């Protein structure tokens, strides 16, 4: 809906609708810029690290970064977390698209910066792995996700995965603290 401002008056939204103050308009637009900024940073870090991982690890054994703590090893994962569902990659592509759409729709109503950061992290992580599923072999919607971070006794993962988990943890914390998601 177009937003128009009368000369020195309140913002007006469309013909026949009630006038809206600037503060009300800001509340209605939610925290979408924060969500998009966080998602953009997460996506950029994920893509950059995956490019480096493929370039540096494609023909190597694992590289120990911190002994008994962190190694780098290239894994092309056709499934989800823990390599579950390796034959259903196309379903994970659809789920990532749906999650992204829901987050973008929800972001317009957010009233909390904490929730905006959490949803931005979730969106950036979902888009990072979605990009692999769409653009990597073996084909569109079935591509394998690049994983390269390995902790002891834990499956190999990537930056997008860690941001999704961090975002989920932040969502739990916000919920436990009673932080409302929507603007009032």
Secondary structure in CASP SS format (residue, H / E / C, confidence):
PFRMAT SS
TARGET T0000
AUTHOR 0000-0000-0000
METHOD secondary structure of the structure
MODEL  1
X C 1.00
X C 1.00
X E 1.00
X E 1.00
X E 1.00
X C 1.00
X C 1.00
X C 1.00
X C 1.00
X C 1.00
X E 1.00
X E 1.00
X E 1.00
X C 1.00
X C 1.00
X C 1.00
X C 1.00
X C 1.00
X E 1.00
X E 1.00
X C 1.00
X H 1.00
X H 1.00
X H 1.00
X H 1.00
X H 1.00
X H 1.00
X H 1.00
X C 1.00
X C 1.00
X C 1.00
X H 1.00
X H 1.00
X H 1.00
X H 1.00
X H 1.00
X H 1.00
X H 1.00
X H 1.00
X H 1.00
X H 1.00
X H 1.00
X H 1.00
X H 1.00
X H 1.00
X H 1.00
X H 1.00
X H 1.00
X H 1.00
X H 1.00
X H 1.00
X H 1.00
X H 1.00
X H 1.00
X H 1.00
X H 1.00
X H 1.00
X C 1.00
X C 1.00
X C 1.00
X C 1.00
X C 1.00
X E 1.00
X E 1.00
X E 1.00
X E 1.00
X C 1.00
X C 1.00
X C 1.00
X E 1.00
X E 1.00
X E 1.00
X E 1.00
X E 1.00
X E 1.00
X E 1.00
X E 1.00
X C 1.00
X C 1.00
X C 1.00
X H 1.00
X H 1.00
X H 1.00
X C 1.00
X C 1.00
X C 1.00
X C 1.00
X C 1.00
X H 1.00
X H 1.00
X H 1.00
X H 1.00
X H 1.00
X H 1.00
X H 1.00
X H 1.00
X H 1.00
X H 1.00
X H 1.00
X H 1.00
X H 1.00
X H 1.00
X H 1.00
X H 1.00
X H 1.00
X H 1.00
X H 1.00
X C 1.00
X C 1.00
X E 1.00
X C 1.00
X C 1.00
X H 1.00
X H 1.00
X H 1.00
X H 1.00
X H 1.00
X H 1.00
X H 1.00
X H 1.00
X H 1.00
X H 1.00
X H 1.00
X H 1.00
X H 1.00
X H 1.00
X H 1.00
X H 1.00
X H 1.00
X H 1.00
X H 1.00
X H 1.00
X H 1.00
X H 1.00
X H 1.00
X C 1.00
X C 1.00
X C 1.00
X C 1.00
X C 1.00
X C 1.00
X C 1.00
X C 1.00
X C 1.00
X E 1.00
X E 1.00
X E 1.00
X E 1.00
X E 1.00
X E 1.00
X E 1.00
X C 1.00
X C 1.00
X C 1.00
X C 1.00
X C 1.00
X E 1.00
X C 1.00
X H 1.00
X H 1.00
X H 1.00
X H 1.00
X H 1.00
X H 1.00
X H 1.00
X H 1.00
X H 1.00
X H 1.00
X H 1.00
X H 1.00
X H 1.00
X H 1.00
X H 1.00
X H 1.00
X H 1.00
X H 1.00
X C 1.00
X C 1.00
X C 1.00
X C 1.00
X C 1.00
X E 1.00
X C 1.00
X C 1.00
END
